[in-house]
Amino acid sequence: MTVAVAIIGTGIAGLAAARYLRERGIACTLFDKSRGLGGRMATRRVDTLHFDHGAQFFTARSARFAALVAQWRADGQAAPWFDDRFVGTPGMSAPARAMLAGETVVGGCQVTALHRGPQGWSVATAAGPVDTPANGAFAAVLLAVPAPQARPLAAAAGADFPDFARAVYAPCWTLMLGFDASCGLAQDRIRRDEGAIAWIARNASKPGRAPDREAVVVQASPAWSRTHLEATPEAVAPLLLGEFAAATGVAAAPGFVAAHRWRYALVETPAGQPCLWDPALRLGACGDWCLDARVEAAFESGEALAAAAAATLGSG
Ligand SMILES: Cc1cc2nc3c(=O)[nH]c(=O)nc-3n(C[C@H](O)[C@H](O)[C@H](O)COP(=O)(O)OP(=O)(O)OC[C@H]3O[C@@H](n4cnc5c(N)ncnc54)[C@H](O)[C@@H]3O)c2cc1C
């Protein structure tokens, strides 16, 4: 029988793991609670407006990730933005979408439990076992989700990974503003070390974007985001809009305003291990929280976990 592995999470860590295993002849099924796949490498489309409301850019410093980014560039899925920073084209979700091609994916599926039976692992939601081929016979399970979401799933499945507790995330409230014409923002990117706002970017300043409408992404600082963590998007949007106007002097009224909360946005303290893997259980975890608050770190963690799993499964 072909070896099959379940991967929970279709962010870059899960996708990196799936790619690594597929290259070694191991079939993966990926599960994600969201219907919009790719995790925090995200693009939201609203009519003709496009917002990269998660990761703003990525670096490609390690040889393996640089090779993948070179492939994305050759295929038109990524381009340089500034300095050594790249973005997905035409949106940040494009590279993840490309990596999903050919994979077996179950979207809109929040995994709530993992069970180990005589034939292997099975994956379940609150509604019961997921009806997909190979479920019940997975040789391993890879959790590619933020540590606070992986920890209870792993613990209930019998895995004891103390390193989960080391990982700390900052939240991030993100404001998306759409203007019919230029809003008069003087700079394409603004990074701020103090105050409510940490980052502002004009989406049109990125390569491959349609320049006709002005889409602006505003990210609140970790401190501001923590203070307003449990507020509603409707309450946060006007507050952040006021902070944006005060910080930039932009007085134009946006035609579109929406706020999005990333509860687990940016890793402040990583676990300090490339991944967590229990070879006896054949269960492990990966993600940015293992190494650093970066797309590239999540990729490296996903590959590290896949390598550990492949070695255990005899395909290393
Ligand atoms: C606002 C913001 C700005 C950022 N800016 C940058 C930047 O400029 N540069 C940079 O390098 N990085 C940046 N990052 C960080 C970067 O986005 C992450 O490090 C990286 O994308 C994490 O990938 P991941 O695969 O580890 O996790 P994720 O992308 O979070 O993927 C996890 C996936 O698991 C799914 N999931 C969770 N629980 C379950 C469950 N129970 N069942 C099924 N699916 C589940 C989620 O839906 C998600 O799709 C930013 C992040 C945010 C939020």
The ligand as a Tripos MOL2 file, in Angstrom:
@<TRIPOS>MOLECULE
LIG
   53    58     1     0     0
SMALL
NO_CHARGES

@<TRIPOS>ATOM
      1 C1         -0.1770   40.6030    9.6170 C.3       1 LIG1
      2 C2          1.0050   39.7320    9.3460 C.ar      1 LIG1
      3 C3          2.1390   40.2600    8.7350 C.ar      1 LIG1
      4 C4          3.2520   39.4590    8.4560 C.ar      1 LIG1
      5 N1          4.3080   39.9710    7.7860 N.ar      1 LIG1
      6 C5          5.3200   39.1530    7.3970 C.ar      1 LIG1
      7 C6          6.3530   39.6300    6.5460 C.ar      1 LIG1
      8 O1          6.3300   40.7690    6.1090 O.2       1 LIG1
      9 N2          7.3620   38.7600    6.2220 N.ar      1 LIG1
     10 C7          7.3820   37.4560    6.6430 C.ar      1 LIG1
     11 O2          8.2990   36.7010    6.2840 O.2       1 LIG1
     12 N3          6.3800   36.9820    7.4270 N.ar      1 LIG1
     13 C8          5.3750   37.7960    7.8100 C.ar      1 LIG1
     14 N4          4.3620   37.3170    8.5820 N.ar      1 LIG1
     15 C9          4.4870   35.9600    9.1340 C.3       1 LIG1
     16 C10         4.1970   34.8860    8.0860 C.3       1 LIG1
     17 O3          2.9610   35.1410    7.4760 O.3       1 LIG1
     18 C11         4.1820   33.5430    8.8010 C.3       1 LIG1
     19 O4          5.4130   33.3610    9.4750 O.3       1 LIG1
     20 C12         3.9650   32.3320    7.8720 C.3       1 LIG1
     21 O5          3.0790   32.6110    6.8190 O.3       1 LIG1
     22 C13         3.4710   31.1930    8.7460 C.3       1 LIG1
     23 O6          3.2320   30.0270    7.9790 O.3       1 LIG1
     24 P1          2.7320   28.7060    8.7160 P.3       1 LIG1
     25 O7          2.5290   27.6940    7.6470 O.co2     1 LIG1
     26 O8          3.6340   28.4010    9.8410 O.co2     1 LIG1
     27 O9          1.3300   29.0760    9.4030 O.3       1 LIG1
     28 P2         -0.0450   29.6220    8.7380 P.3       1 LIG1
     29 O10         0.2220   30.3790    7.4930 O.co2     1 LIG1
     30 O11        -0.7620   30.3150    9.8450 O.co2     1 LIG1
     31 O12        -0.8230   28.2980    8.3380 O.3       1 LIG1
     32 C14        -1.5290   27.5470    9.2860 C.3       1 LIG1
     33 C15        -2.7920   27.0050    8.6270 C.3       1 LIG1
     34 O13        -3.3940   26.0810    9.5280 O.3       1 LIG1
     35 C16        -4.7980   26.2140    9.4390 C.3       1 LIG1
     36 N5         -5.3440   25.6550   10.6830 N.ar      1 LIG1
     37 C17        -5.1530   26.0800   11.9570 C.ar      1 LIG1
     38 N6         -5.7940   25.2600   12.8280 N.ar      1 LIG1
     39 C18        -6.3980   24.2970   12.0670 C.ar      1 LIG1
     40 C19        -7.2040   23.1560   12.3860 C.ar      1 LIG1
     41 N7         -7.5180   22.8160   13.6600 N.pl3     1 LIG1
     42 N8         -7.6550   22.3840   11.3630 N.ar      1 LIG1
     43 C20        -7.3530   22.6900   10.0700 C.ar      1 LIG1
     44 N9         -6.5920   23.7610    9.7310 N.ar      1 LIG1
     45 C21        -6.1170   24.5470   10.7150 C.ar      1 LIG1
     46 C22        -5.0060   27.7040    9.2450 C.3       1 LIG1
     47 O14        -6.2700   27.9750    8.6470 O.3       1 LIG1
     48 C23        -3.8390   28.0730    8.3430 C.3       1 LIG1
     49 O15        -4.2050   28.0290    6.9610 O.3       1 LIG1
     50 C24         3.2270   38.0840    8.8430 C.ar      1 LIG1
     51 C25         2.0870   37.5620    9.4380 C.ar      1 LIG1
     52 C26         0.9820   38.3640    9.6760 C.ar      1 LIG1
     53 C27        -0.2560   37.7610   10.2530 C.3       1 LIG1
@<TRIPOS>BOND
     1     1     2 1
     2     2     3 ar
     3     2    52 ar
     4     3     4 ar
     5     4     5 ar
     6     4    50 ar
     7     5     6 ar
     8     6     7 ar
     9     6    13 1
    10     7     8 2
    11     7     9 ar
    12     9    10 ar
    13    10    11 2
    14    10    12 ar
    15    12    13 ar
    16    13    14 ar
    17    14    15 1
    18    14    50 ar
    19    15    16 1
    20    16    17 1
    21    16    18 1
    22    18    19 1
    23    18    20 1
    24    20    21 1
    25    20    22 1
    26    22    23 1
    27    23    24 1
    28    24    25 2
    29    24    26 1
    30    24    27 1
    31    27    28 1
    32    28    29 2
    33    28    30 1
    34    28    31 1
    35    31    32 1
    36    32    33 1
    37    33    34 1
    38    33    48 1
    39    34    35 1
    40    35    36 1
    41    35    46 1
    42    36    37 ar
    43    36    45 ar
    44    37    38 ar
    45    38    39 ar
    46    39    40 ar
    47    39    45 ar
    48    40    41 1
    49    40    42 ar
    50    42    43 ar
    51    43    44 ar
    52    44    45 ar
    53    46    47 1
    54    46    48 1
    55    48    49 1
    56    50    51 ar
    57    51    52 ar
    58    52    53 1
@<TRIPOS>SUBSTRUCTURE
     1 LIG1         1 GROUP 0 **** ****
